[in-house]
């Protein structure tokens, strides 16, 4: 499906519980980790003990851990049948704790995973990143080493003082440089891209697409047949969102069948500021009367539902947006009383006064 249907032009940056009766709608969940350490920033970290608990939960509840590319090919492109309870595990930034803490725990189970590498930090030998020797060791063990840009900068649109042409040149060079460095060090060119900070846009996706089959964001939600291949959602897992209850909620989620997104802007606000998000939903299996939308803070937002399959949902976000990244999550309980939730997240950028 065209990106313009699923995303809000350049403004937008944006389950593994597969039931037999929903065979027409395969889906899965992609989990996102950064640090696995006791000594790194809580906002991007799990402790090694928490990470072990996550793996134990997946194992004990019979989840299938697939390679990321395989899961996306199966769900988005229909390459194979998706069974129940499929997840993929990803890490952004190639931090050393992934090698020292996550690697042995995953190797013990024989589970595949993906590491997205921002190459300039590796080339500079910065701590706490892995070395190229460690990354090559992962590659040789079958770990997917993929592209997370070279400089890990803000890429979704031009800076205030930057022309569109200069921005395109800067971003294309950065993405190509990272891709080339990964291929030079591992012998394999990456085919997947993870947006730095999860910040994507239509214009950026056009630059990413020629060298990458899929691109991944950093907003919560399962991946389904309606998911944009160049804006795949992932559930971030870190302190505050790392409990087993949160993990279970994530892996049991199913995609809300969102077919269109529109926004209403703030007339005199900052670039990207909006006051309403309208979603079109065309599907079944969820209780539309119990649909709720929440700001990133957890505050419930006013959401009006009109129509009868397709449904039209209008969410008031006038006092939600602020400079930087903004996000809402919309969920509705499954109609089969399983306790699962259908889920869709929308993320957008608002410019800062200084650009």
Buried (B, 14 or more C-beta within 10 A) or exposed (E): EEBEEBBBEBBBBBBBBBBEEBEEBBBBBBBBBBBBBEEBEEEBBBBBEBBBBBBEBBEEEEBBBBBBBBBBBBBBEEEEEBEEBBBBBBBBBBBBBBBBBBBEBBBEEEBBBBBBBBBBBBBEEEEBBBEBEBBBBBBEEEBBBBBBBBBBBEBBBBBEEBEEEEBBEBBBEBBBBBBBBBBEBBEEBBBBBBBBBBBBBBBBBEBBBEBBBBBBBBBBBBBBBBBBBBBBBBBBBBBEBBBEEBBBBBBBBBBBBBBBBEBBBBEEBBBBBBBBBBBBBEBEBBBBEEBBBBBBEEEEBEBEBEEEEEBBBBBBBBEBBEBEBBBBBBBBBBBEEEEBBBBBBBBBBBBEEEE
